[in-house]
Amino acid sequence: MKRRGFLAVLGAGFVAGCNKFADSDAGSKLLGAAEKWHKNAHDLLMDRKALAPEFPRSAISPFFRGNGSVDPQNGDYPAQADAGFADWRLEVRGLVEHPLSLSLENIRKLPQRTQVTRHDCVEGWSAIGEWTGPQLSLLLDAAKLRPEAKYIVFRCADNLNGQDYYESVDLIDAYHPQTIVAHELNGEPLPIRNGAPLRMRIERQLGYKHAKYLTAIEAVASLDDIEGGKGGYWEDRAGYQWYAGI
């Protein structure tokens, strides 16, 4: 647990102080090499399929703060929220044999996983919450990934600075048993500030990987031609590491 908190604080310092360096050619190359080293070290020293710590319900934080987007006002999100997300659809698409379009009711009827885990933000704060939803692997298996699929991209309804939020993971994290499409927090429907009606929980990664306001799950062969090509909104814009394993 101390290691998770240390990495979150370290990441906050990196983002606050190193953006100019990251934007330089030398900085970009060095940080890219550091990220590759981090991922390789994680693969060598730790089992990436191991579970993140889980806690008793008594450990749940009294308030789970929102971060980043907390009340999207773009597109039809406000109307969807006013209607209780009755018409919300989640697409599973891309390099799949059987594309899916799921309602919230469809998602609630799937086998569910509930887990009490700690969320570590790159800004240095953390909170413990109970999350409920189907495992992402269940949706991917139902859609049947094509052999060339290597990454899973999460598309979101919130728009920041003119760009829709998105994130991505490799298939190891996508099929991790604690990677779920969450629709409940602490036994209640997700609050808007925490990503209603659907958000990802990727428990072996820092908080910015846990995409909120989820609209689509897309299987792809490469991240190179998606938005800025670095695999996520903050990775493209601020030099965050694509692999944020903790």
Buried (B, 14 or more C-beta within 10 A) or exposed (E): EEEBBEBBBEBBEBBEEBEEBBEEEEBEEEBBEEBEEBBEEBEEEEEEEEEBEBBEEEEBEEEBEBBBBBEBEBBEBEEBBEEEBEEBEBBBBBBBEEEBEBBBEEBBEBEBBBBBBBBBBBBBBBBBBBBBBBBBBBBBEBBBBEEEBBBBBBBBBBBBEEEBBBBBBBBEBBBBEBBBBBBBBBEEBBEBBBBBBBBBBBBBBBBBBBBBBBBBBBBBBEBEEBBBEBBBBBBBBBBBBBBBBB
